[in-house]
Amino acid sequence: MEPTTAWAIAKTAGEISKKLYEFGKGLKDREAKHQIDLIADQLRELKHSASQLEDENRDLRDKLRFKTAEYEFRTPFWYHNGDPELPLCPKCFANGIAAAMGQTSWDGTQEWRRCLVCDKAISLRDRKQSPPIITTDSGMPR
């Protein structure tokens, strides 16, 4: 069922409920009014069920979105195929959120990126390591 179908059912049920209410106001027969009220109650339940189905459908579509070939994992980040240069946070991605990582930062020893949503910092490989210190036989640097 498409999300718009559930919404259409809920909208139609609401319109019919309003028409039944207007129709019932003009009735004098107590039994007929009671029947109209029962039908209106059933329509309200139908409208509520349709709304719940729409919400459930939306949630399932969001969950399914993260299990498709739309995303690719390249260590250590996920990437959306529509924007292969924007890394996504693996922690947020595991929770069903496509959260972008911030720009690469350098702290003097390593490169890292920070998630713009959960603030998790992920270290990238060391790129600008200092050259090794060469020592003499006595242990003193040259």
C-alpha positions, 0 to 999 in steps of 0.5 A: 500500500502506498503512503498516499493510499492510507492517507486517502482512506483516512481522509475519505473516512473523515468526510463520510463521518462528517456527512453522517453527523450532519445527516443524523442531526436531522433524524427524529428516530432514536434507533436510526440516530443510534445506528448512525452513531455506530457507523460513525464510530466504525469510520473513526476506527477505520480512519485511525487504523489507516493513519497507523498503517501510513505511519508504519509504512513510512517507518518500514520504507525508512528502514528498507532505504538503508538496506538497499544498494543505494549505499556503499561501505568504504572503510571507515564510512558509508557513502550514498551512491548519489553523493559518493564524496560525502562520507556518512557516520557509521554509528548513525548509519547503524541507527538508520540515520544518514548523517554527514561527517564533517571536514577532515581535521588534522591534530598534529598526529593524525587526520580525523572527521567528526560526525555532524549529528552524534559528534563521534570522532573517527580517526583516519590513517596517519598520513603525515607521520614524523620521520623516524628519529635516528639515534647513535649507539649511545642512544642520543639523537643525531 
